[in-house]
Amino acid sequence: MQNITKNTIGLKLVVLLLAGLMLTGCYATTNEAKKNMITIGGCVSGGYAGSNVGSGSGKTLATITGVIAGCKLGETVAKKVVDKEQN
């Protein structure tokens, strides 16, 4: 039962983070702000995903790796989204 509760909370958090990531473009007024908000959303999402992997010091490494990968992915997505809006 405890695993189901953890999974449910985790799923809700992921959905909330993704919804926030999608809505960041609505609140940002400049292209640079949009890029930054999307990148930050990627960092947070990656960190959360990484924190759910491994245990002990491996979990810490997975979290750090998740943050780095999420930031890079968020930056890539941000460039594509903002560039697409400009065209």
TIVEXKE-691106 format. One record per atom (N, C-alpha, C): x, y, z; residue in one letter. Coordinates in steps of 0.02 Angstrom, whole numbers, padded with zeros to 5 digits, always signed. Atoms other than C-alpha are relative to their C-alpha. Layout:
N
XYZA/...
//
This chain:
87
+00041-00060+00000M/+00000+00000+00000M/+00043+00063+00000M/-00044-00058-00004Q/+00143+00119+00040Q/+00029+00016-00068Q/-00027-00012+00067N/+00217+00096-00135N/-00052+00033-00045N/+00053-00029+00041I/+00049+00138-00214I/-00007+00074+00017I/+00005-00069-00021T/+00040+00298-00112T/+00058+00041-00027T/-00058-00035+00027K/+00217+00347-00161K/-00006+00010-00075K/+00007-00006+00073N/+00181+00311-00344N/-00053+00052-00019N/+00053-00048+00013T/+00021+00413-00338T/+00024+00071+00011T/-00027-00067-00014I/+00108+00562-00258I/+00050+00019-00053I/-00050-00013+00052G/+00251+00547-00383G/-00033+00017-00066G/+00035-00012+00063L/+00131+00540-00529L/-00033+00069+00001L/+00031-00066-00005K/+00037+00693-00467K/+00052+00055-00007K/-00053-00050+00004L/+00200+00787-00447L/+00026+00008-00071L/-00024-00003+00069V/+00258+00742-00622V/-00051+00037-00044V/+00052-00034+00039V/+00091+00798-00696V/+00001+00075+00015V/-00002-00070-00019L/+00101+00960-00598L/+00060+00036-00031L/-00061-00030+00029L/+00280+00993-00656L/-00007+00008-00075L/+00009-00006+00072L/+00237+00957-00837L/-00050+00054-00018L/+00049-00053+00012A/+00084+01069-00829A/+00033+00069+00010A/-00035-00063-00012G/+00192+01207-00755G/+00048+00016-00056G/-00048-00009+00055L/+00322+01181-00890L/-00037+00024-00063L/+00037-00020+00059M/+00190+01197-01026M/-00028+00070+00007M/+00030-00066-00010L/+00114+01353-00949L/+00051+00056+00006L/-00050-00053-00009T/+00279+01446-00927T/+00001+00046-00060T/+00000-00042+00060G/+00269+01509-01105G/-00056+00050+00000G/+00057-00046-00003C/+00102+01590-01067C/+00015+00061+00043C/-00013-00054-00046Y/+00171+01696-00926Y/+00059+00043-00020Y/-00060-00037+00019A/+00335+01749-01002A/-00018+00049-00055A/+00016-00052+00049T/+00329+01910-01102T/+00054+00008-00053T/-00053-00006+00049T/+00498+01907-01188T/+00025-00070-00018T/-00026+00064+00022N/+00581+01769-01285N/+00053-00028+00047N/-00052+00022-00047E/+00728+01763-01164E/-00032-00028+00064E/+00035+00024-00060A/+00609+01744-01016A/-00032-00068-00013A/+00030+00064+00018K/+00518+01604-01106K/+00053-00055+00000K/-00054+00050+00002K/+00681+01513-01139K/+00023-00019+00070K/-00023+00013-00069N/+00735+01531-00958N/-00050-00041+00039N/+00051+00036-00037M/+00570+01470-00887M/-00005-00073-00023M/+00002+00069+00026I/+00566+01317-01001I/+00061-00039+00022I/-00062+00032-00022T/+00747+01278-00958T/-00004-00018+00074T/+00007+00014-00072I/+00712+01291-00771I/-00049-00058+00011I/+00047+00056-00005G/+00562+01176-00793G/+00033-00066-00017G/-00037+00061+00018G/+00675+01050-00878G/+00047-00022+00055G/-00046+00016-00055C/+00801+01060-00736C/-00038-00032+00058C/+00039+00027-00056V/+00667+01030-00604V/-00027-00070-00018V/+00027+00066+00021S/+00587+00887-00702S/+00055-00052-00001S/-00056+00047+00003G/+00756+00805-00732G/+00024-00019+00070G/-00020+00013-00068G/+00802+00821-00549G/-00049-00046+00035G/+00051+00043-00030Y/+00639+00744-00495Y/+00004-00071-00027Y/-00006+00067+00030A/+00657+00600-00617A/+00062-00036+00026A/-00062+00030-00025G/+00836+00570-00561G/-00005-00021+00073G/+00006+00015-00071S/+00787+00571-00378S/-00039-00064+00013S/+00038+00061-00007N/+00675+00422-00409N/+00039-00062-00021N/-00043+00055+00022V/+00821+00314-00466V/+00054-00013+00052V/-00055+00018-00044G/+00944+00221-00356G/-00014+00010+00073G/+00005-00011-00072S/+00977+00233-00171S/+00068+00020+00027S/-00063-00022-00031G/+01109+00308-00056G/+00036+00051-00043G/-00039-00047+00040S/+01250+00398-00145S/-00016-00007-00074S/+00021+00008+00069G/+01188+00324-00309G/-00060+00043-00017G/+00059-00043+00010K/+01026+00419-00286K/+00022+00072-00009K/-00026-00069+00006T/+01123+00581-00262T/+00030+00011-00069T/-00030-00005+00067L/+01222+00549-00421L/-00054+00001-00054L/+00055+00002+00049A/+01062+00506-00515A/-00038+00066-00001A/+00035-00064-00003T/+00980+00667-00455T/+00040+00055-00035T/-00044-00050+00033I/+01129+00773-00509I/+00000-00011-00076I/+00001+00015+00072T/+01134+00685-00677T/-00067+00019-00031T/+00067-00019+00024G/+00946+00710-00696G/-00008+00075-00009G/+00003-00073+00005V/+00962+00896-00662V/+00038+00024-00061V/-00042-00021+00057I/+01102+00916-00789I/-00034-00018-00066I/+00033+00022+00062A/+01011+00813-00922A/-00064+00039-00011A/+00062-00038+00006G/+00847+00903-00886G/+00012+00071-00023G/-00017-00068+00022C/+00929+01073-00904C/+00018+00002-00074C/-00021+00003+00070K/+01007+01025-01069K/-00060-00012-00045K/+00060+00014+00040L/+00844+00952-01134L/-00047+00060+00000L/+00042-00060-00005G/+00747+01103-01071G/+00025+00056-00044G/-00030-00051+00042E/+00868+01219-01158E/-00013-00013-00074E/+00011+00019+00070T/+00851+01124-01322T/-00074+00011-00019T/+00071-00010+00013V/+00661+01124-01311V/-00017+00074-00002V/+00014-00072-00002A/+00659+01309-01265A/+00021+00034-00065A/-00024-00030+00063K/+00762+01355-01418K/-00048-00016-00057K/+00045+00020+00054K/+00646+01257-01532K/-00067+00035+00006K/+00065-00031-00010V/+00487+01327-01455V/+00002+00075-00016V/-00005-00073+00011V/+00543+01510-01456V/+00016+00015-00073V/-00016-00011+00071D/+00620+01498-01630D/-00060-00013-00044D/+00060+00016+00039K/+00461+01418-01696K/-00051+00057+00005K/+00047-00055-00010E/+00357+01561-01622E/+00022+00062-00040E/-00024-00059+00035Q/+00468+01691-01706Q/-00011-00006-00076Q/+00009+00009+00073N/+00444+01616-01880N/-00071+00004-00021N/
//
